[in-house]
Amino acid sequence: MQNIIFPLLLQIPTNAPNPGDSGTVDLSEPFDLIVFIILPIVFVILYFIWKRNKKRDRE
């Protein structure tokens, strides 16, 4: 078992960011607020407007 785990541990890069190193989203920062809250809401609204206009064009 140790012969399998040790080579796998050697493959983890030391200076590269790992998925486990990421923290939580800090919504007090403007960039995080815009990217994770405002942009998805805008995209959903624009999608529904696009679908409604596409449906009206067919009729």
PDB file of N, CA, C and O in Angstrom:
ATOM      1  N   MET A   1       0.827  -1.191   0.000  1.00  0.00           N
ATOM      2  CA  MET A   1       0.000   0.000   0.000  1.00  0.00           C
ATOM      3  C   MET A   1       0.872   1.255   0.000  1.00  0.00           C
ATOM      4  O   MET A   1       0.572   2.222  -0.701  1.00  0.00           O
ATOM      5  N   GLN A   2       1.932   1.242   0.771  1.00  0.00           N
ATOM      6  CA  GLN A   2       2.813   2.402   0.843  1.00  0.00           C
ATOM      7  C   GLN A   2       3.534   2.621  -0.489  1.00  0.00           C
ATOM      8  O   GLN A   2       3.853   3.754  -0.849  1.00  0.00           O
ATOM      9  N   ASN A   3       3.783   1.548  -1.206  1.00  0.00           N
ATOM     10  CA  ASN A   3       4.439   1.660  -2.511  1.00  0.00           C
ATOM     11  C   ASN A   3       3.549   2.359  -3.532  1.00  0.00           C
ATOM     12  O   ASN A   3       4.053   2.920  -4.505  1.00  0.00           O
ATOM     13  N   ILE A   4       2.252   2.333  -3.329  1.00  0.00           N
ATOM     14  CA  ILE A   4       1.323   2.988  -4.247  1.00  0.00           C
ATOM     15  C   ILE A   4       1.150   4.455  -3.879  1.00  0.00           C
ATOM     16  O   ILE A   4       1.128   5.307  -4.767  1.00  0.00           O
ATOM     17  N   ILE A   5       1.027   4.769  -2.603  1.00  0.00           N
ATOM     18  CA  ILE A   5       0.743   6.128  -2.159  1.00  0.00           C
ATOM     19  C   ILE A   5       1.943   7.055  -2.320  1.00  0.00           C
ATOM     20  O   ILE A   5       1.766   8.209  -2.711  1.00  0.00           O
ATOM     21  N   PHE A   6       3.132   6.601  -2.038  1.00  0.00           N
ATOM     22  CA  PHE A   6       4.311   7.459  -2.079  1.00  0.00           C
ATOM     23  C   PHE A   6       4.568   8.050  -3.476  1.00  0.00           C
ATOM     24  O   PHE A   6       4.821   9.251  -3.570  1.00  0.00           O
ATOM     25  N   PRO A   7       4.514   7.266  -4.563  1.00  0.00           N
ATOM     26  CA  PRO A   7       4.702   7.877  -5.895  1.00  0.00           C
ATOM     27  C   PRO A   7       3.609   8.886  -6.240  1.00  0.00           C
ATOM     28  O   PRO A   7       3.865   9.852  -6.958  1.00  0.00           O
ATOM     29  N   LEU A   8       2.404   8.672  -5.739  1.00  0.00           N
ATOM     30  CA  LEU A   8       1.331   9.622  -5.999  1.00  0.00           C
ATOM     31  C   LEU A   8       1.580  10.943  -5.275  1.00  0.00           C
ATOM     32  O   LEU A   8       1.270  12.006  -5.814  1.00  0.00           O
ATOM     33  N   LEU A   9       2.122  10.896  -4.086  1.00  0.00           N
ATOM     34  CA  LEU A   9       2.423  12.117  -3.349  1.00  0.00           C
ATOM     35  C   LEU A   9       3.556  12.901  -3.992  1.00  0.00           C
ATOM     36  O   LEU A   9       3.594  14.126  -3.876  1.00  0.00           O
ATOM     37  N   LEU A  10       4.459  12.242  -4.651  1.00  0.00           N
ATOM     38  CA  LEU A  10       5.554  12.931  -5.324  1.00  0.00           C
ATOM     39  C   LEU A  10       5.084  13.720  -6.536  1.00  0.00           C
ATOM     40  O   LEU A  10       5.795  14.614  -6.996  1.00  0.00           O
ATOM     41  N   GLN A  11       3.917  13.417  -7.059  1.00  0.00           N
ATOM     42  CA  GLN A  11       3.417  14.085  -8.254  1.00  0.00           C
ATOM     43  C   GLN A  11       2.690  15.382  -7.941  1.00  0.00           C
ATOM     44  O   GLN A  11       2.371  16.123  -8.870  1.00  0.00           O
ATOM     45  N   ILE A  12       2.416  15.690  -6.696  1.00  0.00           N
ATOM     46  CA  ILE A  12       1.724  16.924  -6.341  1.00  0.00           C
ATOM     47  C   ILE A  12       2.709  18.082  -6.444  1.00  0.00           C
ATOM     48  O   ILE A  12       3.733  18.072  -5.761  1.00  0.00           O
ATOM     49  N   PRO A  13       2.424  19.089  -7.288  1.00  0.00           N
ATOM     50  CA  PRO A  13       3.340  20.221  -7.415  1.00  0.00           C
ATOM     51  C   PRO A  13       3.332  21.065  -6.143  1.00  0.00           C
ATOM     52  O   PRO A  13       2.295  21.217  -5.497  1.00  0.00           O
ATOM     53  N   THR A  14       4.484  21.607  -5.793  1.00  0.00           N
ATOM     54  CA  THR A  14       4.589  22.342  -4.534  1.00  0.00           C
ATOM     55  C   THR A  14       4.197  23.800  -4.669  1.00  0.00           C
ATOM     56  O   THR A  14       3.572  24.341  -3.756  1.00  0.00           O
ATOM     57  N   ASN A  15       4.539  24.468  -5.779  1.00  0.00           N
ATOM     58  CA  ASN A  15       4.268  25.896  -5.900  1.00  0.00           C
ATOM     59  C   ASN A  15       3.030  26.216  -6.718  1.00  0.00           C
ATOM     60  O   ASN A  15       2.697  27.390  -6.882  1.00  0.00           O
ATOM     61  N   ALA A  16       2.357  25.235  -7.222  1.00  0.00           N
ATOM     62  CA  ALA A  16       1.155  25.458  -8.020  1.00  0.00           C
ATOM     63  C   ALA A  16      -0.069  25.496  -7.097  1.00  0.00           C
ATOM     64  O   ALA A  16      -0.103  24.802  -6.081  1.00  0.00           O
ATOM     65  N   PRO A  17      -1.076  26.309  -7.454  1.00  0.00           N
ATOM     66  CA  PRO A  17      -2.287  26.328  -6.634  1.00  0.00           C
ATOM     67  C   PRO A  17      -3.065  25.021  -6.771  1.00  0.00           C
ATOM     68  O   PRO A  17      -3.243  24.507  -7.876  1.00  0.00           O
ATOM     69  N   ASN A  18      -3.517  24.502  -5.663  1.00  0.00           N
ATOM     70  CA  ASN A  18      -4.304  23.276  -5.634  1.00  0.00           C
ATOM     71  C   ASN A  18      -5.755  23.617  -5.352  1.00  0.00           C
ATOM     72  O   ASN A  18      -6.025  24.647  -4.734  1.00  0.00           O
ATOM     73  N   PRO A  19      -6.701  22.789  -5.784  1.00  0.00           N
ATOM     74  CA  PRO A  19      -8.103  23.082  -5.513  1.00  0.00           C
ATOM     75  C   PRO A  19      -8.417  23.178  -4.021  1.00  0.00           C
ATOM     76  O   PRO A  19      -9.326  23.909  -3.629  1.00  0.00           O
ATOM     77  N   GLY A  20      -7.687  22.461  -3.198  1.00  0.00           N
ATOM     78  CA  GLY A  20      -7.926  22.522  -1.760  1.00  0.00           C
ATOM     79  C   GLY A  20      -7.425  23.795  -1.107  1.00  0.00           C
ATOM     80  O   GLY A  20      -7.792  24.094   0.029  1.00  0.00           O
ATOM     81  N   ASP A  21      -6.587  24.555  -1.814  1.00  0.00           N
ATOM     82  CA  ASP A  21      -6.041  25.786  -1.262  1.00  0.00           C
ATOM     83  C   ASP A  21      -6.979  26.975  -1.402  1.00  0.00           C
ATOM     84  O   ASP A  21      -6.781  27.995  -0.740  1.00  0.00           O
ATOM     85  N   SER A  22      -7.993  26.865  -2.246  1.00  0.00           N
ATOM     86  CA  SER A  22      -8.878  28.007  -2.468  1.00  0.00           C
ATOM     87  C   SER A  22      -9.761  28.232  -1.251  1.00  0.00           C
ATOM     88  O   SER A  22     -10.209  27.290  -0.597  1.00  0.00           O
ATOM     89  N   GLY A  23      -9.995  29.491  -0.972  1.00  0.00           N
ATOM     90  CA  GLY A  23     -10.823  29.854   0.171  1.00  0.00           C
ATOM     91  C   GLY A  23     -12.257  30.095  -0.247  1.00  0.00           C
ATOM     92  O   GLY A  23     -12.669  29.738  -1.351  1.00  0.00           O
ATOM     93  N   THR A  24     -13.001  30.697   0.638  1.00  0.00           N
ATOM     94  CA  THR A  24     -14.389  31.004   0.342  1.00  0.00           C
ATOM     95  C   THR A  24     -14.479  32.292  -0.457  1.00  0.00           C
ATOM     96  O   THR A  24     -13.507  33.041  -0.559  1.00  0.00           O
ATOM     97  N   VAL A  25     -15.629  32.540  -1.011  1.00  0.00           N
ATOM     98  CA  VAL A  25     -15.859  33.758  -1.774  1.00  0.00           C
ATOM     99  C   VAL A  25     -16.129  34.884  -0.787  1.00  0.00           C
ATOM    100  O   VAL A  25     -17.010  34.778   0.066  1.00  0.00           O
ATOM    101  N   ASP A  26     -15.363  35.963  -0.910  1.00  0.00           N
ATOM    102  CA  ASP A  26     -15.520  37.115  -0.026  1.00  0.00           C
ATOM    103  C   ASP A  26     -16.362  38.159  -0.754  1.00  0.00           C
ATOM    104  O   ASP A  26     -15.859  38.871  -1.623  1.00  0.00           O
ATOM    105  N   LEU A  27     -17.653  38.250  -0.397  1.00  0.00           N
ATOM    106  CA  LEU A  27     -18.556  39.149  -1.097  1.00  0.00           C
ATOM    107  C   LEU A  27     -18.368  40.604  -0.703  1.00  0.00           C
ATOM    108  O   LEU A  27     -19.066  41.469  -1.232  1.00  0.00           O
ATOM    109  N   SER A  28     -17.459  40.901   0.200  1.00  0.00           N
ATOM    110  CA  SER A  28     -17.188  42.294   0.525  1.00  0.00           C
ATOM    111  C   SER A  28     -16.254  42.919  -0.510  1.00  0.00           C
ATOM    112  O   SER A  28     -16.118  44.141  -0.561  1.00  0.00           O
ATOM    113  N   GLU A  29     -15.610  42.091  -1.335  1.00  0.00           N
ATOM    114  CA  GLU A  29     -14.766  42.608  -2.405  1.00  0.00           C
ATOM    115  C   GLU A  29     -15.619  42.831  -3.648  1.00  0.00           C
ATOM    116  O   GLU A  29     -16.414  41.965  -4.013  1.00  0.00           O
ATOM    117  N   PRO A  30     -15.467  43.980  -4.303  1.00  0.00           N
ATOM    118  CA  PRO A  30     -16.316  44.292  -5.469  1.00  0.00           C
ATOM    119  C   PRO A  30     -16.164  43.288  -6.619  1.00  0.00           C
ATOM    120  O   PRO A  30     -17.154  42.944  -7.266  1.00  0.00           O
ATOM    121  N   PHE A  31     -14.953  42.818  -6.879  1.00  0.00           N
ATOM    122  CA  PHE A  31     -14.752  41.867  -7.974  1.00  0.00           C
ATOM    123  C   PHE A  31     -15.539  40.583  -7.733  1.00  0.00           C
ATOM    124  O   PHE A  31     -16.219  40.100  -8.638  1.00  0.00           O
ATOM    125  N   ASP A  32     -15.457  40.031  -6.542  1.00  0.00           N
ATOM    126  CA  ASP A  32     -16.186  38.800  -6.227  1.00  0.00           C
ATOM    127  C   ASP A  32     -17.694  39.019  -6.302  1.00  0.00           C
ATOM    128  O   ASP A  32     -18.423  38.146  -6.774  1.00  0.00           O
ATOM    129  N   LEU A  33     -18.156  40.152  -5.851  1.00  0.00           N
ATOM    130  CA  LEU A  33     -19.581  40.461  -5.893  1.00  0.00           C
ATOM    131  C   LEU A  33     -20.071  40.536  -7.340  1.00  0.00           C
ATOM    132  O   LEU A  33     -21.126  39.995  -7.672  1.00  0.00           O
ATOM    133  N   ILE A  34     -19.310  41.199  -8.185  1.00  0.00           N
ATOM    134  CA  ILE A  34     -19.713  41.334  -9.585  1.00  0.00           C
ATOM    135  C   ILE A  34     -19.676  39.990 -10.297  1.00  0.00           C
ATOM    136  O   ILE A  34     -20.615  39.646 -11.015  1.00  0.00           O
ATOM    137  N   VAL A  35     -18.603  39.225 -10.108  1.00  0.00           N
ATOM    138  CA  VAL A  35     -18.427  37.973 -10.854  1.00  0.00           C
ATOM    139  C   VAL A  35     -19.390  36.887 -10.388  1.00  0.00           C
ATOM    140  O   VAL A  35     -19.920  36.147 -11.217  1.00  0.00           O
ATOM    141  N   PHE A  36     -19.624  36.774  -9.098  1.00  0.00           N
ATOM    142  CA  PHE A  36     -20.403  35.646  -8.581  1.00  0.00           C
ATOM    143  C   PHE A  36     -21.872  35.954  -8.320  1.00  0.00           C
ATOM    144  O   PHE A  36     -22.663  35.027  -8.146  1.00  0.00           O
ATOM    145  N   ILE A  37     -22.262  37.227  -8.288  1.00  0.00           N
ATOM    146  CA  ILE A  37     -23.657  37.562  -8.020  1.00  0.00           C
ATOM    147  C   ILE A  37     -24.280  38.328  -9.186  1.00  0.00           C
ATOM    148  O   ILE A  37     -25.291  37.896  -9.740  1.00  0.00           O
ATOM    149  N   ILE A  38     -23.695  39.444  -9.557  1.00  0.00           N
ATOM    150  CA  ILE A  38     -24.324  40.334 -10.520  1.00  0.00           C
ATOM    151  C   ILE A  38     -24.289  39.758 -11.938  1.00  0.00           C
ATOM    152  O   ILE A  38     -25.318  39.741 -12.614  1.00  0.00           O
ATOM    153  N   LEU A  39     -23.136  39.288 -12.398  1.00  0.00           N
ATOM    154  CA  LEU A  39     -23.053  38.757 -13.761  1.00  0.00           C
ATOM    155  C   LEU A  39     -23.965  37.557 -14.005  1.00  0.00           C
ATOM    156  O   LEU A  39     -24.622  37.518 -15.045  1.00  0.00           O
ATOM    157  N   PRO A  40     -24.042  36.572 -13.101  1.00  0.00           N
ATOM    158  CA  PRO A  40     -24.990  35.472 -13.359  1.00  0.00           C
ATOM    159  C   PRO A  40     -26.443  35.938 -13.435  1.00  0.00           C
ATOM    160  O   PRO A  40     -27.211  35.426 -14.249  1.00  0.00           O
ATOM    161  N   ILE A  41     -26.828  36.900 -12.601  1.00  0.00           N
ATOM    162  CA  ILE A  41     -28.194  37.420 -12.655  1.00  0.00           C
ATOM    163  C   ILE A  41     -28.439  38.122 -13.982  1.00  0.00           C
ATOM    164  O   ILE A  41     -29.491  37.941 -14.595  1.00  0.00           O
ATOM    165  N   VAL A  42     -27.477  38.923 -14.433  1.00  0.00           N
ATOM    166  CA  VAL A  42     -27.609  39.616 -15.713  1.00  0.00           C
ATOM    167  C   VAL A  42     -27.708  38.619 -16.856  1.00  0.00           C
ATOM    168  O   VAL A  42     -28.521  38.804 -17.761  1.00  0.00           O
ATOM    169  N   PHE A  43     -26.901  37.566 -16.834  1.00  0.00           N
ATOM    170  CA  PHE A  43     -26.946  36.564 -17.898  1.00  0.00           C
ATOM    171  C   PHE A  43     -28.290  35.835 -17.930  1.00  0.00           C
ATOM    172  O   PHE A  43     -28.811  35.556 -19.010  1.00  0.00           O
ATOM    173  N   VAL A  44     -28.849  35.528 -16.779  1.00  0.00           N
ATOM    174  CA  VAL A  44     -30.149  34.850 -16.742  1.00  0.00           C
ATOM    175  C   VAL A  44     -31.232  35.768 -17.293  1.00  0.00           C
ATOM    176  O   VAL A  44     -32.079  35.326 -18.070  1.00  0.00           O
ATOM    177  N   ILE A  45     -31.215  37.024 -16.906  1.00  0.00           N
ATOM    178  CA  ILE A  45     -32.210  37.977 -17.408  1.00  0.00           C
ATOM    179  C   ILE A  45     -32.079  38.137 -18.921  1.00  0.00           C
ATOM    180  O   ILE A  45     -33.079  38.116 -19.639  1.00  0.00           O
ATOM    181  N   LEU A  46     -30.844  38.298 -19.405  1.00  0.00           N
ATOM    182  CA  LEU A  46     -30.642  38.432 -20.843  1.00  0.00           C
ATOM    183  C   LEU A  46     -31.061  37.175 -21.600  1.00  0.00           C
ATOM    184  O   LEU A  46     -31.549  37.270 -22.726  1.00  0.00           O
ATOM    185  N   TYR A  47     -30.881  36.017 -21.009  1.00  0.00           N
ATOM    186  CA  TYR A  47     -31.305  34.771 -21.650  1.00  0.00           C
ATOM    187  C   TYR A  47     -32.821  34.736 -21.813  1.00  0.00           C
ATOM    188  O   TYR A  47     -33.326  34.381 -22.878  1.00  0.00           O
ATOM    189  N   PHE A  48     -33.542  35.101 -20.766  1.00  0.00           N
ATOM    190  CA  PHE A  48     -35.005  35.078 -20.856  1.00  0.00           C
ATOM    191  C   PHE A  48     -35.522  36.137 -21.830  1.00  0.00           C
ATOM    192  O   PHE A  48     -36.512  35.900 -22.521  1.00  0.00           O
ATOM    193  N   ILE A  49     -34.879  37.282 -21.895  1.00  0.00           N
ATOM    194  CA  ILE A  49     -35.265  38.301 -22.867  1.00  0.00           C
ATOM    195  C   ILE A  49     -35.002  37.795 -24.283  1.00  0.00           C
ATOM    196  O   ILE A  49     -35.830  37.995 -25.172  1.00  0.00           O
ATOM    197  N   TRP A  50     -33.870  37.149 -24.499  1.00  0.00           N
ATOM    198  CA  TRP A  50     -33.543  36.601 -25.805  1.00  0.00           C
ATOM    199  C   TRP A  50     -34.553  35.526 -26.228  1.00  0.00           C
ATOM    200  O   TRP A  50     -35.005  35.505 -27.373  1.00  0.00           O
ATOM    201  N   LYS A  51     -34.901  34.635 -25.292  1.00  0.00           N
ATOM    202  CA  LYS A  51     -35.871  33.578 -25.598  1.00  0.00           C
ATOM    203  C   LYS A  51     -37.234  34.170 -25.931  1.00  0.00           C
ATOM    204  O   LYS A  51     -37.903  33.696 -26.849  1.00  0.00           O
ATOM    205  N   ARG A  52     -37.657  35.203 -25.194  1.00  0.00           N
ATOM    206  CA  ARG A  52     -38.953  35.826 -25.442  1.00  0.00           C
ATOM    207  C   ARG A  52     -38.968  36.489 -26.822  1.00  0.00           C
ATOM    208  O   ARG A  52     -39.948  36.373 -27.558  1.00  0.00           O
ATOM    209  N   ASN A  53     -37.889  37.180 -27.167  1.00  0.00           N
ATOM    210  CA  ASN A  53     -37.817  37.823 -28.473  1.00  0.00           C
ATOM    211  C   ASN A  53     -37.763  36.792 -29.600  1.00  0.00           C
ATOM    212  O   ASN A  53     -38.335  37.005 -30.669  1.00  0.00           O
ATOM    213  N   LYS A  54     -37.087  35.697 -29.363  1.00  0.00           N
ATOM    214  CA  LYS A  54     -37.015  34.634 -30.375  1.00  0.00           C
ATOM    215  C   LYS A  54     -38.393  34.019 -30.579  1.00  0.00           C
ATOM    216  O   LYS A  54     -38.768  33.693 -31.705  1.00  0.00           O
ATOM    217  N   LYS A  55     -39.139  33.860 -29.510  1.00  0.00           N
ATOM    218  CA  LYS A  55     -40.488  33.284 -29.612  1.00  0.00           C
ATOM    219  C   LYS A  55     -41.418  34.244 -30.335  1.00  0.00           C
ATOM    220  O   LYS A  55     -42.254  33.809 -31.126  1.00  0.00           O
ATOM    221  N   ARG A  56     -41.291  35.530 -30.083  1.00  0.00           N
ATOM    222  CA  ARG A  56     -42.136  36.534 -30.766  1.00  0.00           C
ATOM    223  C   ARG A  56     -41.817  36.595 -32.256  1.00  0.00           C
ATOM    224  O   ARG A  56     -42.715  36.823 -33.067  1.00  0.00           O
ATOM    225  N   ASP A  57     -40.571  36.399 -32.624  1.00  0.00           N
ATOM    226  CA  ASP A  57     -40.200  36.436 -34.036  1.00  0.00           C
ATOM    227  C   ASP A  57     -40.815  35.279 -34.817  1.00  0.00           C
ATOM    228  O   ASP A  57     -41.113  35.423 -36.002  1.00  0.00           O
ATOM    229  N   ARG A  58     -41.003  34.154 -34.176  1.00  0.00           N
ATOM    230  CA  ARG A  58     -41.613  32.981 -34.840  1.00  0.00           C
ATOM    231  C   ARG A  58     -43.084  33.216 -35.108  1.00  0.00           C
ATOM    232  O   ARG A  58     -43.612  32.737 -36.111  1.00  0.00           O
ATOM    233  N   GLU A  59     -43.753  33.940 -34.235  1.00  0.00           N
ATOM    234  CA  GLU A  59     -45.213  34.132 -34.378  1.00  0.00           C
ATOM    235  C   GLU A  59     -45.550  35.190 -35.335  1.00  0.00           C
ATOM    236  O   GLU A  59     -46.729  35.466 -35.560  1.00  0.00           O
TER     237      GLU A  59
END
